[in-house]
Amino acid sequence: MSVTTDRARHRSARRPATALDDLASAATGSLAVVGRRSAVVAAAGGLVVSMAVPASAEGSANALPAVDTTALTAPARAALATSPVVSVATDATWDFVSPAITVAANPEPEPEPVVERTTTTSRSTERTEVAVAAAPVPQTVAGNAVLEIAARYVGVPYVYGGTTPSGFDCSGFTSYVYAQLGVSLPRSSADQRYVGQVVSRADALPGDLIWSPGHVGIYAGGNQQIDAPRPGKSVQFRAIWQSNPIFIRVAG
């Protein structure tokens, strides 16, 4: 015995009909009535636009068909009845007035101030004079060959790895100064610790090396030294800050 099963059929989903759909259907139906004034009705958003068509346009290809409002559904007729009517005359024209624009030229830049120099000196000499004024040179410099040479470079900036007057680090400075006297020192401060003869602080003389772990300078007598301190500083005379430095005399 065969059994036939009937499956239910479902209507495919459709987009909900709106008042605009009813209006479009009525406007595009088989209506052949042409009036003196035809209307294009837009029910979407509650707006009805009425356009006047001149009598000469009746029967022409540009004439619009009339809309039979009786064919509209109740919601569409309600929207049509409550919507404002906007009419535009056939001879209406558009006009736009451009605002006046005034263009002004950029002002002339102010001239840069002129700096007058009364004397001509080298850049390194200027740095030395400024630094010496800020930190007076000890009296022990006079007549001491090492210190006289070292004092020439007061104001030269500290540069890591620097070995020339354009920039010194601590051991680069001492090596350069002693090289002017024909004495060759090792490049690093660690190696300079083992040159010459270690002397006590009481026996130290101006021009001896003054060494502490990671740093080396030149003893300037009393409680002073000259060295290239650290980044951001420059070669200068200053007080001995090391708590227990080692003084080294280098044979010339």
C-alpha positions in Angstrom: 0.0 0.0 0.0 1.5 3.3 -1.0 1.3 6.3 1.1 1.4 9.8 -0.4 2.6 12.6 1.8 1.6 16.1 0.9 4.1 18.6 2.0 3.0 22.1 3.0 3.9 24.8 0.6 5.0 28.2 1.9 4.7 31.4 0.2 8.0 33.0 -0.5 8.9 36.1 1.6 8.1 39.4 0.0 8.9 42.9 0.8 6.1 44.6 2.7 4.0 46.9 0.6 4.0 50.6 1.4 1.9 53.6 0.4 4.7 54.4 -2.1 4.2 51.1 -3.8 0.4 51.7 -4.2 1.1 55.1 -5.6 3.7 53.8 -8.1 1.3 51.1 -9.2 -1.5 53.5 -9.8 0.8 56.0 -11.6 2.2 53.4 -14.0 -1.0 51.5 -14.7 -2.9 51.5 -18.0 -4.3 55.0 -17.4 -4.8 57.0 -20.6 -6.3 60.1 -19.2 -4.3 63.3 -19.9 -5.4 66.5 -18.1 -4.4 70.1 -18.3 -2.5 69.8 -15.1 -0.8 66.6 -14.4 0.8 65.7 -11.0 3.7 63.7 -9.9 2.9 62.5 -6.4 5.6 61.3 -4.0 4.1 59.8 -1.0 7.4 58.7 0.6 8.3 61.0 3.5 4.9 62.7 3.3 5.8 65.0 0.4 3.6 65.8 -2.6 5.2 67.7 -5.5 2.8 69.2 -8.1 4.3 70.4 -11.3 2.3 72.6 -13.7 2.3 71.6 -17.3 1.5 74.3 -19.9 -1.5 73.7 -22.1 0.8 73.5 -25.2 2.4 70.4 -23.7 -0.9 68.5 -23.7 -0.7 65.5 -26.1 3.0 65.9 -26.5 5.6 63.3 -25.7 6.6 65.2 -22.6 3.1 65.2 -21.0 2.8 63.2 -17.8 -0.2 60.9 -17.2 -2.7 61.8 -14.6 -2.7 59.9 -11.3 -6.1 58.3 -10.4 -6.2 58.8 -6.6 -9.3 56.7 -6.3 -7.1 53.6 -7.0 -4.9 54.3 -4.0 -5.2 52.5 -0.8 -6.5 54.2 2.3 -3.0 54.8 3.8 -1.8 56.3 0.5 -4.8 58.6 0.3 -4.3 59.7 3.9 -0.6 60.5 3.2 -1.6 62.4 0.0 -4.3 64.4 1.9 -2.0 65.5 4.7 1.2 66.2 2.7 2.2 69.7 1.8 2.1 70.7 -1.9 5.1 72.3 -3.4 4.5 74.1 -6.8 7.2 75.4 -9.0 6.4 77.8 -11.8 7.6 76.7 -15.3 9.5 79.9 -15.8 11.3 79.7 -12.4 15.0 80.5 -12.6 17.9 79.8 -10.3 20.4 82.4 -9.2 23.5 82.4 -7.0 25.4 85.4 -5.8 29.1 84.8 -5.1 30.4 86.6 -2.0 33.2 89.1 -2.6 36.7 87.6 -1.7 39.6 89.9 -0.8 43.1 88.4 -1.2 45.8 90.0 0.9 49.5 89.3 0.4 51.6 87.8 3.2 53.5 90.3 5.2 57.2 90.7 4.6 59.3 88.8 7.2 61.1 90.8 9.7 64.9 91.0 9.1 67.1 89.0 11.4 69.1 91.0 13.9 72.7 91.7 12.9 75.3 90.7 15.5 78.4 92.8 15.3 81.7 91.4 16.4 84.4 93.7 17.7 87.2 91.2 17.5 87.9 88.1 15.4 88.7 85.0 17.4 88.6 81.3 16.7 85.7 79.2 18.0 88.0 77.2 20.3 89.6 80.4 21.7 86.1 81.8 22.5 85.2 78.5 24.3 88.5 78.7 26.3 87.9 82.3 27.4 84.4 81.6 28.6 85.4 78.5 30.5 88.4 80.2 32.1 86.2 83.0 33.3 83.8 80.6 34.9 86.5 78.5 36.5 89.8 80.4 37.2 93.0 78.6 36.2 95.1 77.6 39.1 98.4 79.4 39.6 100.2 76.1 39.2 99.5 76.2 35.5 102.1 78.9 34.9 105.4 77.4 34.0 104.0 73.8 34.0 104.2 72.4 30.4 101.5 69.8 30.9 99.0 72.2 32.5 99.7 75.0 30.0 98.9 72.7 27.1 95.8 71.2 28.9 94.5 74.7 29.7 94.3 75.5 25.9 91.4 73.1 25.6 89.2 74.3 28.5 85.6 74.5 27.1 86.0 71.6 24.6 82.9 69.5 24.9 83.0 65.9 26.2 82.5 63.4 23.4 82.5 59.7 24.1 85.5 58.2 22.3 86.7 61.7 21.4 90.5 62.2 21.0 90.7 65.6 19.3 90.0 69.2 20.2 86.6 68.9 18.5 85.6 66.6 21.5 87.4 64.6 24.2 86.5 61.8 26.6 88.6 61.6 29.8 91.4 59.3 28.5 91.3 60.9 25.0 92.0 64.3 26.7 95.0 63.1 28.8 96.5 61.2 25.8 96.2 64.2 23.5 97.8 66.6 26.1 100.7 64.3 26.8 101.2 63.6 23.1 102.0 67.3 22.6 105.0 66.7 24.8 106.1 63.6 22.9 104.7 61.2 25.5 102.5 58.4 24.3 99.8 57.1 26.7 97.6 54.1 26.3 94.1 54.9 24.9 91.9 53.7 27.7 91.8 55.0 31.3 92.1 51.4 32.6 95.5 51.1 30.8 96.7 54.5 31.9 96.5 53.3 35.5 99.6 51.3 34.9 101.9 53.8 33.2 104.6 55.7 35.2 105.0 55.6 38.9 102.4 55.8 41.6 103.0 58.6 44.1 101.3 59.7 47.3 98.9 62.6 47.4 101.4 64.5 49.5 104.2 64.0 46.9 102.0 64.6 43.8 103.0 67.4 41.5 100.9 69.5 39.1 100.8 67.7 35.7 100.7 64.2 37.2 97.8 61.9 36.2 95.0 61.6 38.7 93.2 58.3 38.3 90.1 56.6 39.8 88.2 53.5 38.5 86.7 54.5 35.1 88.1 58.0 35.0 91.4 59.8 34.6 92.4 63.5 34.6 95.5 65.7 35.2 96.4 67.0 38.7 96.5 70.8 38.8 97.9 71.2 42.4 96.1 71.8 45.7 92.6 70.4 45.5 92.3 71.0 41.7 92.3 68.9 38.6 91.6 69.4 34.9 89.7 66.8 33.0 86.9 66.0 30.5 84.2 65.1 33.0 81.2 63.4 31.3 78.5 63.9 28.6 77.0 67.4 28.7 80.1 68.9 30.3 83.3 70.2 28.8 87.0 70.3 29.7 87.4 72.3 32.9 89.4 73.0 36.1 87.5 71.7 39.1 87.9 70.4 42.6 89.0 66.9 43.2 85.8 64.9 43.8 87.3 61.4 44.1 87.4 60.0 47.6 90.7 58.1 47.2 92.3 58.8 43.8 95.7 57.4 42.6 98.3 59.9 41.5 100.6 58.7 38.7 103.8 60.4 37.6 104.6 59.9 33.9 108.3 60.2 32.9 108.7 62.7 30.1 
